[in-house]
Amino acid sequence: MWTNQKFCDKTKNVVTVPIVSYGHLATSRRSCGAPYANVIYENTEKELVFSCGTEIEKFSSVYIEVQKGLWGFNVITNKTLVKGQW
């Protein structure tokens, strides 16, 4: 997995994917319960975790930057929430 991510192709594709559902991870003494968004990317449901304090409920879609990895698997290098209405 490391080599797939480390030696990926330098060209980036930006894809807009809608948020299917969202929620928060479990909280504990050491974690804040980070928000996550479930999206459909290439006919597969993916879970994208964001930093604590992000109000995930305000967003309707996500821009993701994708690079082709060394072994042919896609690598998500960046994700940005896009405002909208549910």
PAZAPA-4460 file (N, C-alpha, C; in steps of 0.05 Angstrom, whole numbers, plus 32768, in hexadecimal, padded with zeros to 4 digits):
% residues 86
    n_x    n_y    n_z   ca_x   ca_y   ca_z    c_x    c_y    c_z   seq   type   mol
   8010   7FE8   8000   8000   8000   8000   8011   8019   8000     1      M     A
   8027   8019   800F   8039   8030   8010   8044   8037   7FF5     2      W     A
   804D   8023   7FE6   8059   8028   7FCC   8044   8033   7FB8     3      T     A
   802B   8029   7FBA   8016   8033   7FA9   8011   8050   7FAD     4      N     A
   8012   8059   7FC7   800D   8075   7FCD   8026   8086   7FC8     5      Q     A
   803D   807D   7FCF   8056   808C   7FCE   805F   8092   7FB1     6      K     A
   805C   807E   7FA0   8065   8081   7F84   804D   8083   7F71     7      F     A
   803A   8094   7F77   8023   8098   7F66   8028   80AC   7F50     8      C     A
   8017   80AB   7F3C   8019   80BD   7F25   8015   80DA   7F2F     9      D     A
   8023   80ED   7F23   8021   8109   7F2B   8008   8118   7F22    10      K     A
   7FFA   810D   7F0E   7FE2   811B   7F04   7FCB   8115   7F17    11      T     A
   7FBC   812B   7F1D   7FA6   8129   7F2F   7F8C   812D   7F21    12      K     A
   7F78   811D   7F28   7F5D   8121   7F1D   7F4B   812B   7F34    13      N     A
   7F3C   813F   7F2F   7F29   8149   7F44   7F0D   813F   7F3D    14      V     A
   7F01   8132   7F50   7EE7   8126   7F4D   7ED4   8131   7F62    15      V     A
   7EBB   8137   7F5A   7EA7   8140   7F6D   7E94   8128   7F73    16      T     A
   7E92   8121   7F8C   7E81   810A   7F94   7E6C   8114   7FA8    17      V     A
   7E53   810C   7FA6   7E3F   8114   7FBA   7E42   8104   7FD4    18      P     A
   7E3B   8111   7FEA   7E3A   8104   8004   7E20   80F4   8006    19      I     A
   7E23   80DA   800B   7E0C   80C8   800E   7E02   80C9   802A    20      V     A
   7E14   80C8   803E   7E0C   80CA   805A   7E24   80D4   8069    21      S     A
   7E20   80DC   8082   7E35   80E7   8092   7E30   80E0   80AF    22      Y     A
   7E44   80E3   80C0   7E42   80DD   80DC   7E5B   80E5   80EB    23      G     A
   7E5E   80DB   8103   7E76   80E1   8114   7E80   80C6   811F    24      H     A
   7E9A   80C4   811F   7EA7   80AC   812B   7EA2   80AC   8149    25      L     A
   7EA6   8095   8156   7EA2   8093   8173   7EB6   80A5   8181    26      A     A
   7EAD   80B0   8198   7EBF   80C1   81A8   7ECA   80B1   81BF    27      T     A
   7EE1   80BA   81C8   7EEE   80AE   81E0   7EFD   80C4   81EE    28      S     A
   7F0C   80BD   8202   7F1B   80D2   8210   7F31   80DE   81FE    29      R     A
   7F3A   80D0   81EA   7F50   80DA   81DA   7F47   80E3   81BE    30      R     A
   7F2E   80DE   81B7   7F25   80E6   819C   7F0C   80F7   819F    31      S     A
   7F08   8107   818A   7EF3   811B   818B   7ED9   8111   817D    32      C     A
   7EDA   80FB   8170   7EC3   80F2   8160   7EC3   8100   8145    33      G     A
   7ED8   80FB   8136   7EDC   8109   811C   7EC4   8103   8109    34      A     A
   7EBC   8117   80F9   7EA6   8113   80E6   7EAF   8104   80CE    35      P     A
   7E9D   80F5   80C2   7EA3   80E7   80A9   7E8D   80EA   8095    36      Y     A
   7E93   80E6   807C   7E7F   80E7   8067   7E82   80CE   8056    37      A     A
   7E6C   80C1   804F   7E6B   80AA   803D   7E65   80B5   8021    38      N     A
   7E76   80AD   800E   7E72   80B6   7FF2   7E74   809D   7FE0    39      V     A
   7E69   809F   7FC9   7E6B   808A   7FB5   7E80   8092   7FA0    40      I     A
   7E96   8083   7F9F   7EAB   8089   7F8C   7EB1   806F   7F7C    41      Y     A
   7EAD   8070   7F62   7EB1   805A   7F50   7EA1   8041   7F59    42      E     A
   7E88   8045   7F5F   7E75   8030   7F67   7E7C   8023   7F81    43      N     A
   7E8B   8030   7F92   7E93   8025   7FAC   7E8F   803B   7FC1    44      T     A
   7E83   8034   7FD7   7E7F   8047   7FED   7E99   804A   7FFC    45      E     A
   7EA1   8063   7FFF   7EBA   806A   800D   7EB3   807C   8025    46      K     A
   7EC2   8079   803B   7EBE   808A   8053   7ED5   809D   8055    47      E     A
   7ED0   80B7   8053   7EE4   80CC   8056   7EE2   80D9   8071    48      L     A
   7EF7   80D8   8081   7EF8   80E3   809C   7F04   80FF   809B    49      V     A
   7EF7   8112   80A8   7F01   812E   80A9   7F0A   8135   80C5    50      F     A
   7F16   814C   80C8   7F21   8154   80E2   7F0A   815C   80F5    51      S     A
   7F11   815A   810F   7EFE   8161   8124   7EF5   817E   8121    52      C     A
   7EDC   8183   8127   7ED1   819E   8126   7EC5   81A5   810B    53      G     A
   7EC8   8194   80F7   7EBB   8199   80DD   7E9D   8193   80DF    54      T     A
   7E8D   81A6   80D8   7E70   81A2   80D9   7E67   8195   80BE    55      E     A
   7E68   817B   80BD   7E64   816C   80A5   7E47   816F   809A    56      I     A
   7E35   8176   80AB   7E19   8177   80A4   7E13   818E   8090    57      E     A
   7E25   81A2   808E   7E21   81B8   807C   7E28   81B3   805F    58      K     A
   7E34   819C   8059   7E3F   8197   803F   7E30   8181   8030    59      F     A
   7E30   8183   8015   7E21   8170   8005   7E32   815F   7FF3    60      S     A
   7E4B   8168   7FEE   7E5C   8158   7FDD   7E7A   815D   7FE4    61      S     A
   7E8B   814E   7FD8   7EA8   814F   7FDE   7EB8   8150   7FC4    62      V     A
   7ECB   8162   7FC2   7EDF   8161   7FAD   7EF5   814F   7FB7    63      Y     A
   7EFD   813B   7FA7   7F14   812B   7FAE   7F28   812B   7F98    64      I     A
   7F42   812D   7F9F   7F58   812C   7F8C   7F62   810F   7F8C    65      E     A
   7F63   8103   7F75   7F6A   80E7   7F72   7F83   80E4   7F60    66      V     A
   7F96   80D4   7F68   7FAD   80CD   7F58   7FAE   80AF   7F54    67      Q     A
   7FB8   80A6   7F3D   7FBB   808A   7F38   7FD4   8080   7F45    68      K     A
   7FD2   806C   7F56   7FE8   8061   7F65   7FFA   804F   7F54    69      G     A
   8011   8048   7F5E   8025   8038   7F50   8019   801D   7F47    70      L     A
   8009   8011   7F58   7FFD   7FF6   7F52   7FE1   7FF8   7F46    71      W     A
   7FD9   8010   7F3D   7FC0   8013   7F2F   7FA8   801B   7F41    72      G     A
   7FAC   801C   7F5B   7F96   8023   7F6D   7F96   8041   7F70    73      F     A
   7F7E   804D   7F72   7F7C   806A   7F76   7F83   8072   7F92    74      N     A
   7F90   8089   7F94   7F98   8095   7FAD   7F8A   80B0   7FB0    75      V     A
   7F7B   80B4   7FC6   7F6E   80CE   7FCB   7F82   80DF   7FDA    76      I     A
   7F8B   80F5   7FCD   7F9F   8106   7FD9   7F94   811E   7FE8    77      T     A
   7F7C   8127   7FE1   7F71   813E   7FEE   7F52   813C   7FEC    78      N     A
   7F45   8147   8000   7F27   8148   8000   7F1E   8163   800B    79      K     A
   7F0A   816E   7FFD   7EFF   8189   8005   7EE1   8187   8004    80      T     A
   7ED5   8190   801A   7EB7   8190   801C   7EAC   81A7   800B    81      L     A
   7E95   81A2   7FFF   7E87   81B6   7FEE   7E6C   81BC   7FFB    82      V     A
   7E67   81D6   8000   7E4E   81DD   800C   7E37   81D9   7FFA    83      K     A
   7E20   81D3   8006   7E08   81CF   7FF7   7DF1   81C8   800A    84      G     A
   7DDB   81C0   7FFF   7DC5   81B8   8010   7DBE   819B   800C    85      Q     A
   7DB6   818F   8021   7DAE   8172   8021   7D94   8170   8014    86      W     A
***
